[in-house]
Amino acid sequence: MKPSISIITIGVDDLERAFSFYRALFEIGDEQIGAGADHVAFFIDDNLSFVLFPREQLAQTAGKEVAIAGTPGFVLSHQAHSPAEVDDILRQVLAAGGAIVTGGTQSEWGYSAYFEDSEGNVWELMAQPAAN
């Protein structure tokens, strides 16, 4: 099997609040957004969709009795082009209603930061170091 991720679905407690957060953060047009009574889908490109789904329903779909806030066992990551872009995205996160977990930090792996969306889901922002 050659792994390929085409849809990322995250559980949220407040669908409207999460939609507002991601609508403010993502730079996509209205034609790239679809919604139903129980979900919102952002069609990022032809190969990737990002879906918001009520946390309780998502837990039930996954066969779990209890829904847990945040990101048990995974972190969503975004590859930025530069440290400046990481910092710009952090400003957008704050303006959209998210929270910074760890501000931009330089390491041997690159420049990275972590933030939480409006629902407590954790994202990593990473700008890899320039090739030598």
Secondary structure, 3 states (H helix, E strand, C coil): CCCCCCEEEEEECCHHHHHHHHHHHCCCCHHHEEEECCEEEEEEECCEEEEEEEHHHHHHHCCCCCCCCCCCCCCEEEECCCHHHHHHHHHHHHHHCCEEEEEEEEECCEEEEEEECCCCCEEEEEECCCCC
